[in-house]
């Protein structure tokens, strides 16, 4: 009985892994040559671009939201998003939804 109560308590406070990540929001951006979608979570962001999905960890930022994985990064500030892909130039994207 104690084990069951302990497991339920962990589930309530969020210590038990869940099958679906806890997304906070979904935002779509229009870039010059492609579209980009970001599913935001507290500690990471999943970026969908060009048929690929990249999970970027939250990174330090003076303002806005910045996420990176070493090869790619996004920085969102006031509805504008900068995307830098692996070995590619920075692309500026505008929020569409």
N, C-alpha and C positions, 0 to 999 in steps of 0.2 A: 504494500500500500504506500509506504514512504517513497519507493522508487517512482511510482506513478505520479504522486504529488510533485516530486522533484522534477520529473520530466515535463509535466504541465507548467510548472513555474518557469523553467528554462524557455519553453515555447512562448510563453506570455511575454517575457522580457527580451526575446529575440536572440537567444544564444544558440538555438537549434537551427541549423541550416535549413533554408526553405527552397523549394524547387524553382520558384520564380524570384528573380532579383527584385528588391524593393525600389522600383523606379519612382522617382518623384515627379518627373515630367517628361514629355516628348516634344521636341522642337524640330521643325523642318527649316532648312536653309537653302537658298538658291545661290549657287556659285557661278562663276563665269561660264564654265564648261560642263558642269554637272550639278546634281542635287546632293544634299547631305542631310542625314537625319541623326539626331542625338537623343538617346534615352538617358536621362540624367538620374543618377543615384547619389547618395551622400558621399561615398568613398571612391566612386568611379563613374565613368560615362562610356556607354557603348555607342560607337560612331559607325553608321552605315553609309558607305560611299563606294560607288563603282562596283556594286555587287559583293563587297567585302565588309565584314564587321570587325572592328578593332575595339578592345577594351582598354581604356586609358585610365590610369590612376590619378586621383586628385593631386595637384601640385601646388606649390606656393605661388601666390599672386598678390601683387600690390593692390589691384582692384579687378573686379570681374571674376570669372571662373576659369581656371586653367587646369588642364588635364594632359598627361603625357605618358608615354611608355618607353621613352628612350629613342625611338625611331620616328614617332609621330607625335604631334601635339595639337591641341585646340585651345583657343583663348577666346572666351565670350565676354563681351562688354557692351552694354546698352543696345542689344539687338543685333550687333554685328559680331561675326565669328571669324577668326583667323584659323585656317587649317594648314598645317605643314605636314606633308607626307614624307615617307622615307626617301631621302635624296631628291626631293622636289622643292620647288620654290613655294613660298607662302601664298595662299589663295584667300581672298577676302570674300565672305559669304554674307548675304542679307537674310534676316529672319522672314519666313513666309507663313509660319503657323505653328 
